[in-house]
Amino acid sequence: MKRTLLSVVTAIILLSCNAQNTDKTKTNMENKNNPHYSNTDTNKVVVKDEEWKSLLSPEVYYIARQKGTERPWTSKYENSKEIGTYYCAVCGNPLFKSDTKFESGCGWPSFYEPITKGSVIYLPDNSFGMKRTEVECGRCKSHLGHVFEDGPPPTGLRYCINGVVLDFKKAKEAEANYNKKH
């Protein structure tokens, strides 16, 4: 039992160390080579793993496609107070409005509600002996983080999201993209 617990703790530490994020990480909005990135396209994105690996930065690929986790308190978005919209860094899908973001103290950007019910997908996650609910992008099925039932009103939910898999556009820029779509 002790050996199993030690193995799990060691695996978590190694995963955390491998998922280091810096503000130097380019977002996919800056990556013009990703033909699947769009803030307005709502079609599902189905791409083979080899293609994602060639399109995404190593940090985004690790978290989004290999279900990794960035180290806590390393996201440039964790303490951000800017007004706008958070998008999936892999495909550009709108995920969260900044007015649903709150300070949870968990070390990752936290939100209490996605933009729409279809913005995210929910999956059971029993890895590392824990019972959690994984959150994936509703458009490209990239791993975003987890949702917990300890958030603020009105939903009581806390979407704990890896900042590496988020892109952000300030309100005026986000509004212009929304108006193009509608």
Order of alpha helices (4+ residues) and beta strands (2+ residues): alpha-alpha-alpha-beta-beta-beta-beta-beta-beta-beta-beta-beta-alpha
